[in-house]
Amino acid sequence: MMFINLLLRLMCVVLIRGADGQMVQMESSKAGFVGSQVELPCQFVNSNPPVKISQVTWQKLVNGTKQNVAIANPALGVSVLNPFRERVRFKNPAVRQRTPSLEDTTIVFNRLKLTDESTYICEYTTFPAGNRENMVNLTVFARPMIQMSLSTPSIVAGSKDLKMTVATCVSANGKPASVITWETDLDGESNTQEISNPDGTVTVRSDYLVVPSREIHQQLLTCISTYNEEQYTDSVTLNIQYEPEVIIEGFDGNWYLNRENVQLTCLADANPTISLYQWRYLNGTLPSSAELRDDLLIFKGPVTYDMAGTYVCDATNSIGSGSASVEVIVTEFPSYPHEVFQDQQQAGVVIGGAVVCGTVLLAAVTLLVVFLYRRRCMFKGDYSTKKQILGNGYSKAGNVPSHPSLPHSLTFSDDSDEEKKLELYRSSSILGGSVQEFHTCHDSRMKAYRTGLIEEHERCAFNEQTYIYEYGSEVEVSVDMIPQMDGSVISKEEWYV
């Protein structure tokens, strides 16, 4: 008896050690999206000693119990049970044969459903090793349905600064849940909530709130739904309804008698569009020359004083009405808007400035020419060679008294006219000297200025004269010498250089 027990124990040890070489290989987890296809691998590793595979069974673990999915038996073939019969198959074609190869019993799920998410067991029945199994966790994801809409077909701008929902973004039936954000230039806020569904999905709803006004009409709102590192976007354009805002154009402040082709235009900003325009004349009935054409008030014929007065335009849509008025003034003669006058004034300033600049430039050029001409005619020699004949305190040569007396007399030739005599006399007075006698001079022109500047001398033949001062000193002046303002004399050769 003891021998038998020992033999049985030894056989068990051998079987256990042999079983250590057999195993079922599977991935620990797999995932797929609803409607897609996913494979669940399962392989039997058969090492020494070899074992016989009698059956392979795929099972789904539901609430702690096992539910058969597919069976492969060498004698009975392959069987897939409901509700997987139309969507589950063995990947290896040899498994489906009468003498199958059961080492690889990978199964394929088609048209994956959310209800397929579970733990699946691949179990091998062998002899003499017994049963071997492994399991895989299948996760099923669901891409959400993104839908964005305005809260109502028409949003009416309110007079109160109350925020209301203008748009809603929904990420429905997603697994896992989405994250919704908003992209817009509007100054609003979002309100987001998550709703869990019975099938394990989550619906995310986000409302965008803002104060409805005409300023946000036609503004773009974009919803961004982030799901499983993927982004989905949807956009809407706000449709804000508001009552008309009216202005009147056409009167330019320059309606004068007999002017032709004048009219007034009623411009209205409104949503929805204007359904009715009405014109009124506050000074009575409209002038007989006025013709109504919806938003236009056209005046036929020339302008008359009868057209002066206040005109009102009323514009109406389904939300409300708006009005605007303009006072028309008729003048006898044309006038110009202030802007035109300003433009003309600025143009006049520019033209005036150009004229002044041109005048200054011309004067500068003229002065430059005169200066160069005078400089050409003035002495360019060496003043150190001048002879001092009249004592004025600035003698550069000779010993001449510094305080000569004024001239006592001037002697002219008989043929000199009175005007030349007077001119020479004034020149002599400026020089401060005393001329005793002038001999005959056929061309005795000498220009003298009250400032004392002698600018030009014509060639004139002088005889040698003697200039006498009250101090008794005498200086001989040659006919080739020209007197200077400081009392000195220089030669004609030096003067005309």
Kinemage of the C-alpha trace (Angstrom):
@kinemage 1
@onewidth
@group {chain A} dominant
@subgroup {mainchain}
@vectorlist {calphas} color= white
{ca met a 1} P 0.000 0.000 0.000
{ca met a 2} L 2.758 2.348 0.843
{ca phe a 3} L 4.446 1.472 -2.461
{ca ile a 4} L 1.336 2.354 -4.440
{ca asn a 5} L 1.026 5.731 -2.709
{ca leu a 6} L 4.636 6.524 -3.457
{ca leu a 7} L 4.177 5.608 -7.113
{ca leu a 8} L 1.127 7.858 -7.423
{ca arg a 9} L 2.979 10.783 -5.892
{ca leu a 10} L 5.878 10.285 -8.286
{ca met a 11} L 3.478 10.263 -11.263
{ca cys a 12} L 1.852 13.494 -10.058
{ca val a 13} L 5.219 15.229 -9.804
{ca val a 14} L 6.032 14.155 -13.355
{ca leu a 15} L 2.697 15.457 -14.620
{ca ile a 16} L 3.118 18.776 -12.794
{ca arg a 17} L 6.619 19.285 -14.124
{ca gly a 18} L 5.403 18.402 -17.605
{ca ala a 19} L 2.518 20.820 -17.221
{ca asp a 20} L 4.901 23.630 -16.467
{ca gly a 21} L 5.839 23.571 -20.160
{ca gln a 22} L 2.289 24.094 -21.494
{ca met a 23} L 0.691 27.553 -21.424
{ca val a 24} L -1.886 29.729 -23.176
{ca gln a 25} L -0.505 32.963 -24.597
{ca met a 26} L -2.779 36.029 -24.819
{ca glu a 27} L -2.574 39.813 -24.649
{ca ser a 28} L -3.714 41.280 -21.386
{ca ser a 29} L -5.942 43.921 -22.985
{ca lys a 30} L -7.432 44.958 -26.339
{ca ala a 31} L -9.541 47.923 -27.415
{ca gly a 32} L -11.654 48.984 -30.372
{ca phe a 33} L -14.298 51.500 -31.430
{ca val a 34} L -17.951 50.793 -31.925
{ca gly a 35} L -18.553 49.461 -35.419
{ca ser a 36} L -14.930 48.509 -35.991
{ca gln a 37} L -13.146 45.120 -36.058
{ca val a 38} L -10.888 43.733 -33.345
{ca glu a 39} L -8.872 40.523 -32.905
{ca leu a 40} L -8.411 38.602 -29.645
{ca pro a 41} L -5.259 36.422 -30.026
{ca cys a 42} L -4.974 33.040 -28.251
{ca gln a 43} L -2.185 30.469 -28.781
{ca phe a 44} L -1.303 27.208 -26.998
{ca val a 45} L 2.416 26.613 -26.404
{ca asn a 46} L 2.897 22.789 -26.424
{ca ser a 47} L 6.315 21.708 -25.159
{ca asn a 48} L 7.594 18.293 -24.047
{ca pro a 49} L 6.020 16.015 -23.201
{ca pro a 50} L 3.383 16.515 -25.916
{ca val a 51} L -0.272 16.731 -24.930
{ca lys a 52} L -3.469 16.151 -26.816
{ca ile a 53} L -5.868 19.093 -27.256
{ca ser a 54} L -9.377 17.807 -27.040
{ca gln a 55} L -11.270 21.170 -27.182
{ca val a 56} L -10.900 24.977 -27.101
{ca thr a 57} L -13.634 27.166 -25.604
{ca trp a 58} L -13.978 30.982 -25.721
{ca gln a 59} L -16.020 32.404 -22.887
{ca lys a 60} L -17.255 35.839 -21.854
{ca leu a 61} L -17.204 36.713 -18.184
{ca val a 62} L -20.515 38.354 -17.289
{ca asn a 63} L -21.183 39.333 -13.684
{ca gly a 64} L -18.863 36.610 -12.436
{ca thr a 65} L -20.283 33.850 -14.625
{ca lys a 66} L -18.917 32.372 -17.868
{ca gln a 67} L -20.894 32.617 -21.116
{ca asn a 68} L -19.773 30.493 -24.080
{ca val a 69} L -18.919 32.433 -27.210
{ca ala a 70} L -17.227 29.954 -29.588
{ca ile a 71} L -16.106 26.277 -29.394
{ca ala a 72} L -13.595 24.346 -31.535
{ca asn a 73} L -13.636 20.497 -31.211
{ca pro a 74} L -11.593 18.045 -33.330
{ca ala a 75} L -14.519 15.678 -33.578
{ca leu a 76} L -17.481 18.051 -33.648
{ca gly a 77} L -15.982 21.021 -35.503
{ca val a 78} L -16.569 24.733 -34.823
{ca ser a 79} L -19.574 26.290 -33.145
{ca val a 80} L -20.336 29.987 -32.483
{ca leu a 81} L -23.184 30.681 -30.129
{ca asn a 82} L -25.774 33.434 -30.091
{ca pro a 83} L -25.650 36.431 -29.949
{ca phe a 84} L -22.139 36.302 -31.496
{ca arg a 85} L -22.890 33.966 -34.399
{ca glu a 86} L -23.069 36.688 -37.052
{ca arg a 87} L -20.114 38.709 -35.791
{ca val a 88} L -17.491 36.316 -34.366
{ca arg a 89} L -15.269 33.825 -36.218
{ca phe a 90} L -11.972 31.935 -35.775
{ca lys a 91} L -9.162 33.665 -37.651
{ca asn a 92} L -7.180 30.460 -38.521
{ca pro a 93} L -8.935 28.598 -41.359
{ca ala a 94} L -7.471 25.244 -40.149
{ca val a 95} L -9.571 25.491 -37.017
{ca arg a 96} L -12.722 25.225 -39.115
{ca gln a 97} L -11.649 21.948 -40.727
{ca arg a 98} L -12.649 18.389 -39.635
{ca thr a 99} L -9.141 17.742 -38.392
{ca pro a 100} L -8.341 21.196 -37.096
{ca ser a 101} L -5.095 22.668 -35.873
{ca leu a 102} L -5.924 24.114 -32.474
{ca glu a 103} L -2.607 25.672 -31.522
{ca asp a 104} L -3.863 29.128 -32.723
{ca thr a 105} L -7.488 29.868 -31.868
{ca thr a 106} L -7.556 33.654 -32.304
{ca ile a 107} L -11.095 35.007 -32.739
{ca val a 108} L -12.211 38.114 -34.675
{ca phe a 109} L -15.040 40.468 -33.645
{ca asn a 110} L -16.796 42.367 -36.460
{ca arg a 111} L -19.102 45.369 -36.041
{ca leu a 112} L -18.030 45.821 -32.473
{ca lys a 113} L -20.724 46.829 -29.999
{ca leu a 114} L -20.611 48.545 -26.653
{ca thr a 115} L -22.042 45.375 -25.105
{ca asp a 116} L -19.008 43.434 -26.335
{ca glu a 117} L -16.875 45.128 -23.696
{ca ser a 118} L -15.936 42.498 -21.099
{ca thr a 119} L -13.297 39.981 -19.993
{ca tyr a 120} L -12.844 37.014 -22.364
{ca ile a 121} L -11.347 33.634 -21.421
{ca cys a 122} L -9.595 31.247 -23.806
{ca glu a 123} L -9.642 27.722 -22.274
{ca tyr a 124} L -7.739 24.665 -23.611
{ca thr a 125} L -8.820 21.161 -22.581
{ca thr a 126} L -5.831 18.767 -22.889
{ca phe a 127} L -4.860 15.243 -21.934
{ca pro a 128} L -3.218 14.318 -19.693
{ca ala a 129} L -2.222 17.884 -18.567
{ca gly a 130} L -5.784 18.982 -17.932
{ca asn a 131} L -7.246 22.448 -18.591
{ca arg a 132} L -5.130 25.515 -19.398
{ca glu a 133} L -6.598 29.030 -19.785
{ca asn a 134} L -5.807 32.745 -19.992
{ca met a 135} L -7.872 35.914 -20.320
{ca val a 136} L -7.980 39.310 -22.089
{ca asn a 137} L -9.878 42.511 -21.219
{ca leu a 138} L -11.725 44.040 -24.190
{ca thr a 139} L -12.548 47.763 -24.011
{ca val a 140} L -14.974 49.308 -26.464
{ca phe a 141} L -14.806 53.050 -27.204
{ca ala a 142} L -17.550 55.166 -28.725
{ca arg a 143} L -16.846 58.283 -30.761
{ca pro a 144} L -19.333 60.984 -29.786
{ca met a 145} L -21.789 62.678 -32.080
{ca ile a 146} L -20.990 66.411 -32.161
{ca gln a 147} L -23.944 68.709 -32.658
{ca met a 148} L -24.076 72.481 -32.303
{ca ser a 149} L -27.148 74.645 -32.594
{ca leu a 150} L -28.537 78.031 -31.679
{ca ser a 151} L -30.599 78.015 -28.537
{ca thr a 152} L -33.625 79.307 -30.457
{ca pro a 153} L -34.214 79.985 -34.160
{ca ser a 154} L -34.360 83.720 -33.421
{ca ile a 155} L -32.626 85.526 -30.583
{ca val a 156} L -34.013 88.976 -29.856
{ca ala a 157} L -31.742 91.687 -28.519
{ca gly a 158} L -32.971 92.821 -25.115
{ca ser a 159} L -32.853 96.202 -23.467
{ca lys a 160} L -31.550 94.747 -20.210
{ca asp a 161} L -27.984 93.555 -19.704
{ca leu a 162} L -29.063 89.983 -18.971
{ca lys a 163} L -27.037 87.065 -20.274
{ca met a 164} L -28.894 84.305 -22.025
{ca thr a 165} L -27.983 81.103 -23.857
{ca val a 166} L -27.328 81.888 -27.504
{ca ala a 167} L -25.757 78.580 -28.608
{ca thr a 168} L -25.495 74.984 -27.388
{ca cys a 169} L -22.825 72.381 -28.177
{ca val a 170} L -23.524 68.694 -27.491
{ca ser a 171} L -21.055 65.785 -27.587
{ca ala a 172} L -23.438 62.846 -27.340
{ca asn a 173} L -22.886 59.170 -26.476
{ca gly a 174} L -19.151 59.301 -26.198
{ca lys a 175} L -16.961 56.906 -24.363
{ca pro a 176} L -14.950 58.186 -22.651
{ca ala a 177} L -16.485 61.612 -22.073
{ca ser a 178} L -15.465 64.562 -24.250
{ca val a 179} L -14.100 67.930 -23.144
{ca ile a 180} L -15.857 70.945 -24.705
{ca thr a 181} L -14.277 74.384 -25.118
{ca trp a 182} L -15.391 77.524 -27.005
{ca glu a 183} L -13.531 79.683 -29.478
{ca thr a 184} L -14.989 83.176 -30.059
{ca asp a 185} L -14.357 86.904 -29.697
{ca leu a 186} L -17.545 87.396 -27.705
{ca asp a 187} L -17.458 88.410 -24.075
{ca gly a 188} L -19.536 85.562 -22.688
{ca glu a 189} L -19.309 82.458 -20.518
{ca ser a 190} L -20.015 78.723 -20.863
{ca asn a 191} L -22.036 76.327 -18.706
{ca thr a 192} L -21.095 72.622 -19.148
{ca gln a 193} L -22.616 69.424 -17.717
{ca glu a 194} L -22.129 65.651 -18.217
{ca ile a 195} L -24.917 63.073 -18.477
{ca ser a 196} L -24.209 59.321 -18.031
{ca asn a 197} L -26.131 56.986 -20.339
{ca pro a 198} L -27.299 53.397 -19.524
{ca asp a 199} L -24.994 51.882 -22.162
{ca gly a 200} L -21.926 53.332 -20.474
{ca thr a 201} L -21.506 56.348 -22.723
{ca val a 202} L -21.505 59.970 -21.606
{ca thr a 203} L -23.220 62.970 -23.175
{ca val a 204} L -21.599 66.356 -22.604
{ca arg a 205} L -23.690 69.516 -23.079
{ca ser a 206} L -22.242 73.034 -23.025
{ca asp a 207} L -24.271 76.259 -23.286
{ca tyr a 208} L -22.745 79.617 -24.230
{ca leu a 209} L -24.257 82.652 -22.520
{ca val a 210} L -23.939 86.276 -23.645
{ca val a 211} L -25.976 89.492 -23.629
{ca pro a 212} L -27.832 89.584 -27.005
{ca ser a 213} L -27.279 92.847 -28.882
{ca arg a 214} L -27.070 94.170 -32.432
{ca glu a 215} L -23.268 94.325 -32.051
{ca ile a 216} L -22.915 90.519 -31.839
{ca his a 217} L -25.129 89.840 -34.843
{ca gln a 218} L -23.328 87.642 -37.414
{ca gln a 219} L -20.571 86.814 -34.915
{ca leu a 220} L -19.039 83.319 -35.200
{ca leu a 221} L -19.124 80.780 -32.374
{ca thr a 222} L -16.964 77.643 -32.602
{ca cys a 223} L -17.342 74.606 -30.365
{ca ile a 224} L -14.258 72.380 -29.919
{ca ser a 225} L -14.869 68.861 -28.596
{ca thr a 226} L -11.738 66.964 -27.541
{ca tyr a 227} L -12.181 63.198 -27.416
{ca asn a 228} L -9.425 60.638 -26.860
{ca glu a 229} L -6.777 63.168 -28.023
{ca glu a 230} L -8.861 63.910 -31.125
{ca gln a 231} L -10.548 67.255 -31.786
{ca tyr a 232} L -13.894 67.837 -33.449
{ca thr a 233} L -15.163 71.323 -34.294
{ca asp a 234} L -18.505 72.784 -35.217
{ca ser a 235} L -19.517 76.424 -35.735
{ca val a 236} L -22.624 78.591 -35.927
{ca thr a 237} L -23.202 82.229 -36.841
{ca leu a 238} L -25.330 84.157 -34.392
{ca asn a 239} L -28.617 85.490 -35.701
{ca ile a 240} L -29.612 88.325 -33.391
{ca gln a 241} L -32.853 90.121 -34.212
{ca tyr a 242} L -33.226 93.816 -33.328
{ca glu a 243} L -35.400 96.797 -34.161
{ca pro a 244} L -34.375 99.359 -36.812
{ca glu a 245} L -31.757 102.016 -36.246
{ca val a 246} L -32.425 104.788 -38.774
{ca ile a 247} L -30.462 107.675 -40.334
{ca ile a 248} L -31.306 110.007 -43.258
{ca glu a 249} L -28.775 110.900 -45.926
{ca gly a 250} L -28.953 113.295 -48.878
{ca phe a 251} L -29.003 116.765 -47.365
{ca asp a 252} L -25.464 118.137 -47.692
{ca gly a 253} L -26.192 121.635 -46.378
{ca asn a 254} L -26.014 123.089 -49.866
{ca trp a 255} L -29.567 123.064 -51.194
{ca tyr a 256} L -29.935 126.353 -53.073
{ca leu a 257} L -32.529 127.762 -55.432
{ca asn a 258} L -32.786 126.049 -58.820
{ca arg a 259} L -30.465 123.203 -57.868
{ca glu a 260} L -31.461 119.988 -59.662
{ca asn a 261} L -31.667 116.289 -58.695
{ca val a 262} L -31.924 116.340 -54.908
{ca gln a 263} L -33.312 113.489 -52.797
{ca leu a 264} L -33.345 112.052 -49.269
{ca thr a 265} L -32.480 108.405 -48.451
{ca cys a 266} L -33.694 106.539 -45.369
{ca leu a 267} L -31.033 104.071 -44.212
{ca ala a 268} L -32.065 101.482 -41.606
{ca asp a 269} L -29.948 98.863 -39.837
{ca ala a 270} L -32.356 96.110 -38.802
{ca asn a 271} L -32.789 92.350 -38.476
{ca pro a 272} L -35.085 91.149 -39.917
{ca thr a 273} L -35.220 93.520 -42.860
{ca ile a 274} L -37.507 96.537 -43.033
{ca ser a 275} L -41.066 95.762 -44.078
{ca leu a 276} L -42.381 99.334 -44.243
{ca tyr a 277} L -40.953 102.840 -44.849
{ca gln a 278} L -43.019 105.959 -44.116
{ca trp a 279} L -42.082 109.622 -44.769
{ca arg a 280} L -43.530 112.567 -42.876
{ca tyr a 281} L -43.193 116.354 -43.241
{ca leu a 282} L -43.483 118.147 -39.908
{ca asn a 283} L -44.281 121.486 -41.544
{ca gly a 284} L -47.474 120.165 -43.147
{ca thr a 285} L -48.086 118.036 -46.162
{ca leu a 286} L -45.197 116.913 -48.339
{ca pro a 287} L -44.268 119.318 -51.159
{ca ser a 288} L -45.990 118.590 -54.466
{ca ser a 289} L -42.603 117.938 -56.069
{ca ala a 290} L -41.812 115.094 -53.588
{ca glu a 291} L -42.203 111.496 -54.801
{ca leu a 292} L -42.141 108.496 -52.400
{ca arg a 293} L -40.221 105.353 -53.397
{ca asp a 294} L -39.906 103.167 -50.278
{ca asp a 295} L -36.697 104.372 -48.651
{ca leu a 296} L -36.247 107.274 -51.125
{ca leu a 297} L -37.867 110.718 -51.126
{ca ile a 298} L -37.183 112.187 -54.568
{ca phe a 299} L -37.786 115.860 -55.404
{ca lys a 300} L -38.664 116.570 -59.018
{ca gly a 301} L -37.599 119.787 -60.663
{ca pro a 302} L -35.402 122.564 -59.249
{ca val a 303} L -35.085 123.385 -55.561
{ca thr a 304} L -37.585 125.925 -54.221
{ca tyr a 305} L -38.197 127.487 -50.842
{ca asp a 306} L -41.214 125.183 -50.426
{ca met a 307} L -38.826 122.259 -49.875
{ca ala a 308} L -37.398 123.735 -46.668
{ca gly a 309} L -38.528 122.083 -43.448
{ca thr a 310} L -38.152 118.971 -41.289
{ca tyr a 311} L -38.535 115.502 -42.810
{ca val a 312} L -39.017 112.309 -40.783
{ca cys a 313} L -38.539 108.677 -41.899
{ca asp a 314} L -40.160 105.813 -39.958
{ca ala a 315} L -38.808 102.267 -40.616
{ca thr a 316} L -40.593 99.177 -39.280
{ca asn a 317} L -39.740 95.448 -39.045
{ca ser a 318} L -41.243 92.556 -37.094
{ca ile a 319} L -39.357 93.533 -33.923
{ca gly a 320} L -40.217 97.228 -33.771
{ca ser a 321} L -39.821 100.652 -35.391
{ca gly a 322} L -37.150 103.323 -35.608
{ca ser a 323} L -37.217 106.952 -36.754
{ca ala a 324} L -34.855 109.682 -37.906
{ca ser a 325} L -35.301 113.303 -38.972
{ca val a 326} L -33.426 115.936 -40.956
{ca glu a 327} L -33.996 119.678 -41.276
{ca val a 328} L -33.605 120.943 -44.834
{ca ile a 329} L -32.504 124.570 -45.317
{ca val a 330} L -32.800 126.241 -48.731
{ca thr a 331} L -30.500 129.168 -49.541
{ca glu a 332} L -30.571 131.649 -52.384
{ca phe a 333} L -27.008 131.033 -53.490
{ca pro a 334} L -24.717 127.968 -53.295
{ca ser a 335} L -22.647 127.472 -50.212
{ca tyr a 336} L -19.933 125.002 -49.478
{ca pro a 337} L -19.468 122.623 -46.583
{ca his a 338} L -16.982 123.561 -43.946
{ca glu a 339} L -14.721 120.749 -45.063
{ca val a 340} L -14.515 122.156 -48.587
{ca phe a 341} L -13.696 125.605 -47.207
{ca gln a 342} L -10.987 124.101 -45.070
{ca asp a 343} L -9.521 122.301 -48.075
{ca gln a 344} L -9.542 125.538 -50.077
{ca gln a 345} L -7.996 127.418 -47.185
{ca gln a 346} L -5.270 124.831 -46.846
{ca ala a 347} L -4.650 124.965 -50.590
{ca gly a 348} L -4.382 128.768 -50.370
{ca val a 349} L -1.877 128.492 -47.558
{ca val a 350} L 0.214 126.058 -49.588
{ca ile a 351} L 0.120 128.290 -52.683
{ca gly a 352} L 0.897 131.403 -50.619
{ca gly a 353} L 3.816 129.679 -48.986
{ca ala a 354} L 5.161 128.645 -52.370
{ca val a 355} L 4.904 132.242 -53.646
{ca val a 356} L 6.686 133.629 -50.572
{ca cys a 357} L 9.458 131.060 -50.873
{ca gly a 358} L 9.868 131.876 -54.556
{ca thr a 359} L 10.036 135.600 -53.830
{ca val a 360} L 12.632 135.149 -51.089
{ca leu a 361} L 14.711 132.929 -53.354
{ca leu a 362} L 14.557 135.469 -56.203
{ca ala a 363} L 15.584 138.301 -53.840
{ca ala a 364} L 18.494 136.243 -52.536
{ca val a 365} L 19.709 135.539 -56.078
{ca thr a 366} L 19.396 139.233 -56.985
{ca leu a 367} L 21.386 140.341 -53.928
{ca leu a 368} L 24.046 137.744 -54.700
{ca val a 369} L 24.409 139.056 -58.272
{ca val a 370} L 24.625 142.677 -57.063
{ca phe a 371} L 27.174 141.754 -54.421
{ca leu a 372} L 29.359 139.921 -56.924
{ca tyr a 373} L 29.123 142.826 -59.376
{ca arg a 374} L 30.049 145.442 -56.756
{ca arg a 375} L 32.865 143.296 -55.476
{ca arg a 376} L 34.231 143.043 -58.997
{ca cys a 377} L 34.282 146.873 -59.341
{ca met a 378} L 35.874 147.531 -55.941
{ca phe a 379} L 39.571 147.788 -55.220
{ca lys a 380} L 41.420 144.500 -55.049
{ca gly a 381} L 44.954 145.894 -54.561
{ca asp a 382} L 47.102 146.497 -51.538
{ca tyr a 383} L 45.874 149.313 -49.334
{ca ser a 384} L 49.334 149.630 -47.829
{ca thr a 385} L 50.360 151.450 -51.035
{ca lys a 386} L 47.691 154.186 -50.738
{ca lys a 387} L 48.780 157.740 -50.175
{ca gln a 388} L 46.990 159.650 -47.419
{ca ile a 389} L 46.062 163.070 -48.723
{ca leu a 390} L 43.193 163.936 -46.379
{ca gly a 391} L 43.733 163.804 -42.653
{ca asn a 392} L 40.996 161.776 -41.047
{ca gly a 393} L 42.932 159.978 -38.315
{ca tyr a 394} L 43.382 156.733 -40.293
{ca ser a 395} L 46.561 157.512 -42.212
{ca lys a 396} L 48.397 154.470 -43.522
{ca ala a 397} L 51.214 156.306 -45.319
{ca gly a 398} L 52.867 159.700 -45.201
{ca asn a 399} L 52.980 162.381 -42.545
{ca val a 400} L 49.663 164.106 -43.042
{ca pro a 401} L 47.925 166.071 -40.331
{ca ser a 402} L 45.101 164.163 -38.725
{ca his a 403} L 42.554 167.021 -38.673
{ca pro a 404} L 42.281 168.752 -42.068
{ca ser a 405} L 39.902 171.633 -42.553
{ca leu a 406} L 36.891 171.558 -44.817
{ca pro a 407} L 37.479 172.737 -48.418
{ca his a 408} L 37.142 176.474 -49.047
{ca ser a 409} L 36.556 176.505 -52.759
{ca leu a 410} L 36.304 174.394 -55.864
{ca thr a 411} L 37.425 175.560 -59.302
{ca phe a 412} L 35.784 174.101 -62.405
{ca ser a 413} L 36.498 174.497 -66.072
{ca asp a 414} L 34.336 176.861 -68.021
{ca asp a 415} L 32.605 174.151 -69.998
{ca ser a 416} L 31.393 172.217 -66.910
{ca asp a 417} L 27.634 172.335 -66.378
{ca glu a 418} L 26.101 173.214 -63.072
{ca glu a 419} L 24.948 169.650 -62.211
{ca lys a 420} L 28.445 168.218 -62.603
{ca lys a 421} L 29.840 171.040 -60.495
{ca leu a 422} L 27.365 170.301 -57.715
{ca glu a 423} L 28.157 166.579 -57.844
{ca leu a 424} L 31.894 167.149 -57.698
{ca tyr a 425} L 31.433 169.563 -54.874
{ca arg a 426} L 29.539 167.013 -52.799
{ca ser a 427} L 32.174 164.406 -53.508
{ca ser a 428} L 34.854 166.789 -52.424
{ca ser a 429} L 32.967 167.507 -49.215
{ca ile a 430} L 32.769 163.836 -48.368
{ca leu a 431} L 36.481 163.434 -48.951
{ca gly a 432} L 37.131 166.293 -46.541
{ca gly a 433} L 39.838 167.836 -48.774
{ca ser a 434} L 40.236 171.128 -50.642
{ca val a 435} L 40.573 171.080 -54.407
{ca gln a 436} L 42.149 174.190 -55.812
{ca glu a 437} L 41.736 173.667 -59.481
{ca phe a 438} L 40.514 171.160 -62.047
{ca his a 439} L 41.696 171.384 -65.592
{ca thr a 440} L 39.589 170.525 -68.514
{ca cys a 441} L 38.089 166.976 -68.377
{ca his a 442} L 36.304 165.668 -71.425
{ca asp a 443} L 34.732 162.695 -69.562
{ca ser a 444} L 34.667 163.727 -65.954
{ca arg a 445} L 31.935 161.373 -64.596
{ca met a 446} L 32.323 160.348 -60.977
{ca lys a 447} L 29.504 158.691 -58.960
{ca ala a 448} L 29.306 159.694 -55.322
{ca tyr a 449} L 27.000 158.354 -52.589
{ca arg a 450} L 26.006 159.957 -49.358
{ca thr a 451} L 27.392 156.943 -47.510
{ca gly a 452} L 30.808 157.941 -48.794
{ca leu a 453} L 31.228 154.909 -51.082
{ca ile a 454} L 32.561 155.695 -54.569
{ca glu a 455} L 31.679 152.653 -56.666
{ca glu a 456} L 32.784 153.540 -60.136
{ca his a 457} L 35.187 155.934 -61.929
{ca glu a 458} L 35.344 156.479 -65.620
{ca arg a 459} L 38.712 157.064 -67.113
{ca cys a 460} L 39.403 160.817 -66.950
{ca ala a 461} L 42.605 162.672 -67.756
{ca phe a 462} L 43.627 164.865 -64.784
{ca asn a 463} L 46.548 167.231 -64.694
{ca glu a 464} L 48.704 167.148 -61.657
{ca gln a 465} L 46.986 169.141 -58.883
{ca thr a 466} L 48.000 170.251 -55.471
{ca tyr a 467} L 45.784 169.623 -52.421
{ca ile a 468} L 46.447 172.272 -49.762
{ca tyr a 469} L 45.405 171.895 -46.105
{ca glu a 470} L 45.133 174.629 -43.525
{ca tyr a 471} L 48.189 173.304 -41.853
{ca gly a 472} L 50.172 174.336 -44.882
{ca ser a 473} L 51.101 170.871 -46.043
{ca glu a 474} L 50.787 170.043 -49.696
{ca val a 475} L 50.342 166.728 -51.455
{ca glu a 476} L 50.783 166.404 -55.132
{ca val a 477} L 48.166 164.293 -56.900
{ca ser a 478} L 48.902 162.897 -60.291
{ca val a 479} L 46.267 162.632 -62.972
{ca asp a 480} L 46.625 158.849 -62.664
{ca met a 481} L 45.567 158.904 -59.002
{ca ile a 482} L 41.962 158.330 -57.695
{ca pro a 483} L 40.925 159.764 -54.291
{ca gln a 484} L 39.442 157.357 -51.714
{ca met a 485} L 36.855 157.885 -48.916
{ca asp a 486} L 39.419 157.650 -46.138
{ca gly a 487} L 41.400 160.502 -47.651
{ca ser a 488} L 43.965 158.421 -49.475
{ca val a 489} L 44.615 158.128 -53.196
{ca ile a 490} L 45.452 155.104 -55.295
{ca ser a 491} L 46.460 154.689 -58.892
{ca lys a 492} L 43.935 153.924 -61.556
{ca glu a 493} L 45.830 150.776 -62.332
{ca glu a 494} L 45.198 149.461 -58.817
{ca trp a 495} L 41.545 150.640 -58.750
{ca tyr a 496} L 40.490 148.762 -61.878
{ca val a 497} L 42.203 145.493 -61.016
